[in-house]
Amino acid sequence: MDAAKNFLVAASILSADFSRIAEAVNLVESSRADWVHLDVMDGSFVPNLTFGPKMVSDVRPLTRLPLDVHLMIDKPERIIPEFAKAGADHIIFHLEGNVHVNRIIHQIRELGPRVGISIVPSSPVGLLSEVLGLVDIVLIMTVNPGFGGQEIIPECLEKVRALDQLRRERGYRYLISVDGGINRSTVGAVRAAGTDVLITGSSFFQAANPAEEVRVFKGSDGG
């Protein structure tokens, strides 16, 4: 791991109190986190239901931080334009279940947001081979998506190492984002694997001092 590397922290408002969302977003911003992460779930692709484009449009005027929108939904191409219109800076969709992945990548690119692709723990990195040169972000799920507060599946970090090696070998410029089970006990291993973006939900919003949590994640506390 490069000791001088600047890690990005994305705080997921899935773990926030939705009745006090403005306070939650303000907390993310004041903590010096880098992105606001929004987990969109449709109750079909994953066994949970969260929110749609309106949440993005409501959060957009509350912060200047990039809105990192993770679509855990079936047939994302149907609603991607709505998320772009709502103010998403990044739109990340899942490889699984989408036959025309290349088409979706170009759809997002034409709408303006940065393009991200994600895989669940059971999907190998090799499935991404044909599109790695086309995306800005690769999100590795280190838990089975659907609910916050799960423990990390450590074997998933091998995928992070493989992605880091591939981008070095091929000159790709995507960021590697990791989501699931990242806390003070696991963040060191996650960073060392080659991660660029650390997504935190429960660990951030349940912390006594979220700003300190961000410093720990970034390694600026010496940890």
N, C-alpha and C positions, 0 to 999 in steps of 0.2 A: 504493500500500500504506500502511495506517495504521501509522506508526512505533510506536505504543503498543499495537499488537495483541499479544495473548498467544497464541502458537502452541502447539498441543498436539503432543506427540511420542508415537507409538505404536511400540513396539519389537516386531518380529515374531519369535517364537521359532522360526519355520521355519528360521532361519539358526543356531539354537543347536545344541549337542550334546545330542541327546535322552537320552543316558545320564546327563546331568548337568543335568536340567531344573530342579531346585530351585535350583542355583547360577545358572542362567541367569535365572530369575525374580527372584532376589535381586539380580542385577546390574541388571536393568531397574529395579527399585524404588530401589536405591541411587544410580542414575544421575540420578534425578529426572525420568525419563520419566513420562508421564502415563497411558498405557494399555499393557496387554499385548495384543498383536495375535496372533490364532491363525488361521492359514490352513488351512482344511479343504478337502481335495481328494479327489475320488472316483475318479480315473483314467478318468473318462468325460467329464465336462464340461471338464476340463483333463487334459493328458497327464502326470499325476503323482498319487501317492497319499500322503496324509500320515496323518491321525489322525481319530478320532471324538469323541463326547461324553466318553469316559473321560479323555482328555487334559485337557479342560476341568474335569472334576470333580477330577482330581488336582492341577491348578494352582490351583484355587479357594482351598483353605486356605493356600496359600503367600504370598498377597498380598492387600492391600486395594485395589489398583489395579483399575479397571474392566477386565473381560475383553472385548475387542473381537473377536468371532468372525465371520470372513468365510467364508461358505459358497460354495465354488466347486464346486457339486454339482448333479446333475440331481434334479428333483422334491424340492426342499428341504422342502416341507410335510410329508413323511413322517417326517422326523427332527428338525424344529425343536423339538417338545416335549421331546425328549431333551436338546438343548443348553440349553434354558431351565431344565430341571430340574438340569442339571449346574452351573449357576451363571453362564451367560453374561449379561453386563450389556448388551451390544449384540449383535444378530444381524443380519448384513448378507447379503442374498442377491442373485443376479443377475437382472436383467431378462430377459436372453436365454434363450429356451427355456421361459419360464414364462408360460402364457397367462393364468392367473388371478392376476395380480400383486396386484390390490386385495385379493383374499381372503387371500393370504399376508401382506400388510401387517397386516391386521386380526388374523390368527392370532397373529403375533408380539406385537402390541400387547396382546391379551387375556392372553397368557402373562406379560407383565410387562417384558421387556427393551425397550430403545430399539430403534427400527426403522431399518434401513439398507438402501439399495438401491445396486447397483453396475452399472457397464457396462464392457465391454471396449473396447479402442482402436477397433475398427471400428464401434461403435454410436454414433449421434449423440445429443446431448442431447435433441433433440426427442422422442425415444421416451419420455422421462420426464415429459413435460408434464402428463399427467393425474394423476400421483401425487406430484408435488413437494410439494404442500401436506399430504401425509399422513405424510411420513417425517421422521426426526430427523437422519439422516446420508445423504449421497450420496457414494459412493466411486467416484472416477475412477481406473481402471487406466491407468497410463502406460507399461505394458509388456503384452505378451500373457501372461496369467496361466498359471502352471504351475511356474515355476522362479524361484529368487532369482538375484540378481547380474546381471540384464540392464540394458542401457542404456536410458535414458528415451527415449520417443518424444515429441519436443518439441511436435509438433502437437496432442497431447492437452491441452496447457495451454490451448488455445483453448476447450475444453469447460469448464474451470474458470472462465475469464473469463465465459463465457456464463451459467453457474450463479450466479456471484456477482452479475451484473447482474440476473438473473431474481429472485433473492431480495430485492434492493433494490427492484425495481419492484413486486413483488407482496406484499412484507411477509412472506415465508417465513422460517423460523427454523432451517432445517437447517444442519448443519455440512458443509463440503466437505472430504472426506478424499482424499488422493492417495497412491497406492501404485505404486512401480516406478521404480527408477533414481535415487532421491533420494540425493545425496551432497553433499559440500562444494562441488563444482563446479556442481551444478544447483539446490541448495536455494534460492538467492536468487530465481531465476526462478519456482520453484514457489510460494514465499511471495508474490511480487509478483502472481501471477495471481489471487489471492483465496482461497487455500487456508487452512483452519483447522487441519487435522490432517495431520501429516507422518508417514508410515509408513516405518520404516527397518528393514532386516533385516541384510543383509551389511555395510552401512556401520557399523552399530552393533556387531555382534558381532565384526567383524574389526578394530575400532579399538583402538589402543594404550590409549586412555583413553575408554571409552564415555561417561562423564559429560561430558567435554569435547565429545564429538560432539553430545550433547543440547543443550549450551549453544550450539553453533554453529547447530544446526537452529532453535533458538528465537530466534536473533539476539541473545541476551544478551551475546555476545562482541563485539558491534559489527559482526558480519558480515552 
